[in-house]
Every structure is written in C-alpha cells, then in structure tokens.
C-alpha cells in the first residue's frame, strides 16, 4: 500500500517523512543493530536503500526524488 493512498491530505513533507520512516522500519527489521548506529550512518543506509528500492511506486519515487542522505538525516532527527 502506498503512503499517498493512506491520507490524501498529507503534505509533500509529511509524505516524504512517512516514506522514510517506513523504509527505516524495514531496515531495522532486517538489521536490528542499525538501531544503535549514529543518525548520519542510518540516514546513509536509508538513502542507499531508497535508491535501490524497486518496490516504490512511481508517485513514491517522485516524492523522494532529490532527497539527499543529509535531508534524510534531518527527517530522522526531527521525528
């Protein structure tokens, strides 16, 4: 299920945050040790995973286009 369909009232920033957090949850499930890493390292892992994720819908990919690892780090820091 895509994040856009959950709530059509979400802003672009909220959609990005939900997508990043969903990806973070998936990464931590597959690699629990990631939970204890520094935010910058986690952001790089999320960024790399998003770049290689073929299961994202076109809308999700478009919403995340242009996000850098630093952008993801900021999203993670202010959850």
Secondary structure, DSSP 8 states (H G I E B T S, - for coil): --HHHH-TT--HHHHHHHHHHHHHHHHHHH-GGGGGS-HHHHHHHHHHHHHT-SSS-HHHHHHHTT--HHHHHHHHHT-
